[in-house]
Amino acid sequence: MSKILFFLFVISASLAGFAQDKEGAEELVNDGIILHDRGDYDGAIKLYDKALTLDKNNYFAMAEKALSLHAAGRHDAAIEMCEKTIDANPDEEELWNVYVTWGNSLDALGKSETAIEVYDEGISHFPDAYLLYFNKGIAHVTMDMFDEALPFFHQAMMANPAHPGSHNATARMLYGKNRVPCILAFLRFFSLEPQGTRAEGNLVILRELLGQNIQKGKKNTIILNLDEDIVPDTLEDGTILPNDFATVNLMLSFQGLFLFDKESKKKSEVEKFHATLDMMCTTMKDGQEKNSGFYWDYYVPYFVEMYEEDLTLPFSYIVFASSGEKYVKKWLDKYSGMVREFFKWSDKYEWYKE
């Protein structure tokens, strides 16, 4: 064999070995992800390092290593890894994940302003990456800039309406500020995450919001406390200001009175909520033309259509799925077909985008 042919043979063999190394690296990455999910971040990092010895700039090995470093609290190392990953893989389609890890590590170090700059850089390259908007909102919350955070949660939910965290964060930001949109955000959350620790905590808040202006007085009397939120905020020409839900809030308060009559006392909590939800939907439907604002554009059409599709009953039981009540679980099991019908409709619903 000539020296030239031998040299070409060696190159060919090396390239074949490289392909095998790339495949081996991917296997190590998959094993590392399993360890990460188990909470063994150090074990995962070791496997990612092995993968990188086989395939030096393997994107997934680098990105997952950065994520495990962040989860392990090694934020400076995670930041360095993110920067290396972006430099080595500038054209990777999923690089937005690395910008999220990078920003989160900066935020964890108390460098929230720098984290926001990183999220903005990521958004400039990946304008549809909802987690960049969501985490930018979280960074503003970290700095106690709650009003400034809200628009980024809006952008996150428009980019991905099925992200429960965005609706949860929106509801939390609205709590104590705008009752009806807060309720609507919590309800959308329940349609995505009806059970679990977050659902249990949110159900407690929802119950409080629904009975906010009602209190029991002496000798079985009921006291209705009406606040300024029942009067629409308007401009001089009578135009109602954006995101005003005064009429719905007023009807919601009066609905609370009806729930204390003799007939309502015989009903379950879910049945009472179902009646309240239907009332809210009809009131919002009537007010759609004369009201405006993000919450009227985004949430209201979803609930109005739910009502028109006769799906508020299964949804009401879904909302209380985390209550621990046996009758709720029994209903959900018995009418599983109605529950599936609701989720089928909800999954296909076309959400508002600005």
C-alpha positions in Angstrom: 0.0 0.0 0.0 1.4 3.4 -0.9 1.9 6.1 1.7 -0.9 8.2 0.1 -3.4 5.4 0.2 -2.4 4.5 3.8 -2.9 8.1 4.8 -6.4 8.3 3.2 -7.3 5.0 5.0 -6.3 6.5 8.3 -8.4 9.6 7.7 -11.4 7.5 6.7 -11.0 5.4 9.8 -10.7 8.5 12.0 -13.9 9.9 10.5 -15.7 6.7 11.1 -14.5 6.7 14.7 -15.7 10.3 15.1 -19.2 9.3 14.1 -19.2 6.5 16.6 -17.9 9.0 19.3 -20.8 11.3 18.5 -23.2 8.5 19.0 -21.5 7.5 22.2 -21.6 11.1 23.4 -25.4 11.2 22.9 -25.8 8.0 24.9 -23.8 9.5 27.8 -25.9 12.7 27.6 -29.1 10.6 27.9 -27.8 8.8 30.9 -26.7 12.1 32.4 -30.2 13.5 32.0 -31.6 10.5 34.0 -29.2 11.2 36.8 -30.1 14.9 36.7 -33.7 14.1 37.0 -32.9 12.0 40.1 -31.1 14.9 41.7 -27.6 13.5 41.2 -26.2 16.6 39.5 -22.6 15.7 40.2 -23.0 12.3 38.6 -24.7 13.9 35.6 -21.9 16.4 35.2 -19.3 13.6 35.1 -21.2 11.9 32.3 -21.5 15.1 30.4 -17.7 15.6 30.7 -17.1 12.1 29.4 -19.4 12.9 26.5 -17.4 16.0 25.7 -14.2 14.0 25.5 -15.9 12.0 22.8 -17.4 15.0 21.0 -15.8 18.2 22.0 -18.5 20.7 21.2 -21.6 18.5 21.5 -24.4 21.0 22.1 -26.6 18.8 24.2 -23.7 17.7 26.5 -22.7 21.4 27.0 -26.3 22.7 27.5 -27.2 19.9 29.9 -23.9 20.4 31.9 -24.7 24.1 32.3 -28.2 23.1 33.5 -26.8 20.6 36.1 -24.2 23.1 37.3 -27.0 25.6 37.8 -29.2 23.1 39.7 -26.2 22.2 41.8 -25.8 25.8 42.9 -22.5 26.2 41.0 -23.8 29.3 39.2 -20.4 30.8 38.2 -19.4 27.6 36.5 -22.9 27.4 34.9 -22.5 30.9 33.5 -19.0 30.0 32.0 -20.5 26.9 30.5 -23.3 28.8 28.9 -20.9 31.3 27.3 -18.8 28.4 25.9 -21.9 26.7 24.6 -23.2 29.7 22.7 -19.7 30.4 21.3 -19.3 26.8 20.1 -22.9 26.4 18.8 -24.1 29.8 17.5 -26.5 28.3 15.0 -28.2 25.7 17.3 -32.0 26.0 17.1 -32.5 25.2 20.7 -29.9 27.6 22.0 -32.6 29.6 23.8 -32.5 27.0 26.5 -28.9 28.1 27.3 -29.9 31.7 27.5 -32.5 30.7 30.1 -29.9 28.8 32.2 -27.4 31.7 31.8 -30.0 34.3 33.0 -31.3 32.1 35.8 -27.7 31.6 37.1 -27.1 35.4 37.1 -30.5 35.9 38.8 -29.5 33.4 41.5 -26.3 35.3 42.1 -28.3 38.5 42.7 -27.3 39.9 39.3 -30.9 40.4 38.1 -30.2 43.4 35.9 -27.5 41.5 34.0 -29.8 38.5 33.8 -32.4 40.7 32.1 -29.8 41.8 29.5 -29.1 38.1 28.8 -32.8 37.3 28.4 -33.1 40.3 26.0 -30.1 39.0 24.0 -31.8 35.6 23.8 -35.1 37.1 22.8 -33.4 39.0 20.0 -32.4 35.7 18.5 -35.4 33.6 19.6 -38.5 35.9 19.8 -40.9 33.0 20.2 -39.1 31.4 23.2 -41.7 31.8 25.9 -39.4 30.9 28.8 -37.1 33.8 28.0 -40.1 36.2 28.6 -41.2 34.3 31.6 -37.8 34.3 33.3 -37.4 38.0 32.4 -40.6 38.6 34.4 -39.2 36.5 37.3 -36.1 38.6 37.3 -38.2 41.7 37.7 -40.1 40.1 40.6 -36.7 39.3 42.2 -36.1 43.1 42.1 -39.6 43.8 43.5 -40.6 45.4 40.2 -44.0 43.7 40.2 -45.8 46.0 37.8 -42.9 45.8 35.3 -42.9 42.0 35.5 -46.5 41.6 34.5 -46.2 42.4 30.7 -43.5 39.7 30.4 -45.7 37.1 31.8 -48.3 38.2 29.3 -45.8 37.8 26.5 -44.9 34.3 27.8 -48.5 33.2 27.8 -49.1 34.5 24.3 -46.0 32.7 23.1 -47.2 29.5 24.9 -50.7 29.6 26.2 -50.2 26.1 27.7 -47.5 27.2 30.2 -49.2 27.0 33.6 -46.4 29.0 35.2 -47.2 32.1 33.2 -50.8 32.1 34.3 -49.9 31.3 37.9 -47.4 34.2 37.9 -50.0 36.6 36.4 -52.6 35.6 39.0 -50.1 36.2 41.8 -49.2 39.6 40.4 -52.9 40.6 40.2 -53.8 39.3 43.7 -55.1 42.2 45.7 -55.1 44.5 42.7 -57.7 43.4 40.2 -60.0 40.7 41.5 -61.7 39.3 38.3 -58.6 39.1 36.1 -56.8 37.4 39.0 -59.6 34.8 39.2 -59.5 34.3 35.4 -55.8 33.7 35.5 -56.1 31.2 38.4 -58.9 29.4 36.5 -56.8 29.1 33.3 -54.0 27.7 35.5 -56.4 25.0 36.8 -57.2 24.0 33.2 -53.5 23.2 32.7 -52.5 22.0 36.2 -55.5 20.9 38.2 -53.6 18.9 40.8 -50.5 19.2 42.8 -49.0 21.5 45.4 -49.5 24.6 43.4 -53.1 23.8 42.6 -53.9 23.2 46.2 -52.4 26.5 47.2 -54.2 28.3 44.4 -57.5 26.8 45.3 -57.3 28.3 48.8 -56.7 31.7 47.2 -59.6 31.2 44.7 -62.0 30.4 47.5 -60.9 33.6 49.3 -61.4 35.7 46.1 -64.9 34.3 45.4 -66.1 35.2 48.9 -64.1 38.4 49.2 -67.0 40.9 49.8 -69.2 38.5 51.8 -69.2 38.0 55.5 -71.5 36.5 58.1 -73.0 38.8 60.6 -74.9 38.2 63.9 -78.1 36.1 63.9 -77.4 34.5 60.5 -77.3 37.8 58.7 -75.1 38.3 55.7 -73.1 41.4 55.2 -72.2 42.6 51.6 -69.1 44.9 51.6 -69.0 46.7 48.3 -65.8 48.5 47.4 -64.8 51.0 44.8 -64.1 48.2 42.3 -67.8 47.9 41.5 -67.9 51.3 39.8 -66.3 51.5 36.3 -63.3 53.8 35.8 -64.1 56.0 32.9 -62.6 58.9 30.9 -64.5 62.2 30.6 -66.2 60.9 27.4 -67.5 57.9 29.3 -65.1 55.4 27.8 -64.3 52.6 30.2 -60.6 52.3 31.0 -58.8 49.1 29.9 -59.0 46.0 32.0 -61.9 47.4 34.1 -64.1 44.6 35.4 -66.3 46.6 37.7 -69.6 45.2 36.5 -68.4 41.6 36.7 -67.0 42.3 40.2 -70.4 43.7 41.3 -72.3 40.7 39.9 -69.7 38.4 41.6 -70.4 40.1 44.9 -74.2 39.8 44.6 -73.8 36.2 43.5 -72.2 35.5 46.9 -75.5 36.6 48.6 -77.5 34.1 46.6 -75.3 31.3 47.7 -76.6 31.7 51.2 -80.2 31.2 50.5 -82.0 28.0 51.5 -81.8 26.3 48.1 -78.1 27.1 47.7 -77.2 25.7 51.1 -78.2 22.3 49.8 -75.7 22.5 47.0 -72.1 21.3 47.0 -69.2 23.8 46.8 -68.6 22.8 43.1 -72.3 23.3 42.2 -72.2 26.8 43.8 -69.0 27.6 41.9 -70.5 26.3 38.6 -73.4 28.8 39.1 -71.0 31.6 39.8 -68.8 30.7 36.8 -71.9 30.7 34.5 -72.9 34.1 35.9 -69.4 35.5 35.2 -69.3 34.2 31.7 -72.7 35.7 30.8 -71.8 39.0 32.3 -68.4 39.1 30.5 -70.1 38.1 27.3 -72.5 41.1 27.6 -69.6 43.4 28.3 -67.2 42.4 25.6 -68.1 45.1 23.1 -67.7 48.1 25.5 -64.7 46.9 27.4 -61.0 46.6 26.4 -57.6 45.6 27.6 -55.4 42.6 27.7 -57.5 40.5 30.0 -60.7 41.2 28.1 -58.9 40.3 24.9 -57.0 37.3 26.2 -59.0 35.5 28.9 -62.6 36.5 28.4 -63.2 34.9 25.0 -61.9 31.6 26.3 -64.4 31.5 29.1 -67.2 32.9 27.0 -66.6 30.1 24.4 -66.4 27.6 27.2 -69.8 28.7 28.4 -71.2 28.6 24.9 -69.8 25.1 24.3 -71.6 24.0 27.6 -68.3 23.0 29.2 -68.4 25.0 32.4 -69.7 22.0 34.4 -66.8 19.6 33.8 -64.4 22.6 34.2 -65.9 23.4 37.6 -65.0 19.9 38.8 -61.6 20.1 37.3 -61.0 23.4 39.2 -61.7 21.5 42.5 -59.7 18.4 41.5 -57.1 19.2 44.2 -59.7 19.7 47.0 -59.4 16.2 48.3 -63.2 15.9 48.3 -64.4 12.4 47.5 -67.5 13.5 45.6 -65.3 15.6 43.3 -63.1 12.6 42.4 -66.2 10.4 42.0 -67.7 12.9 39.6 -64.5 13.2 37.6 -64.3 9.4 37.3 -67.9 8.9 36.5 -68.1 11.6 33.8 -64.6 11.2 32.4 -66.0 11.5 28.9 -67.1 15.1 29.7 -63.7 15.8 31.2 -62.0 14.6 28.0 -64.3 16.7 25.9 -63.4 19.7 27.9 -59.6 19.2 27.5 -60.1 18.4 23.8 -61.8 21.7 23.3 -59.3 23.6 25.5 -56.3 22.2 23.8 -57.6 23.3 20.4 -58.7 26.7 21.5 -57.1 29.5 19.5 -55.6 32.1 21.8 -55.4 35.8 21.3 -52.1 37.2 20.1 -51.3 40.9 19.9 
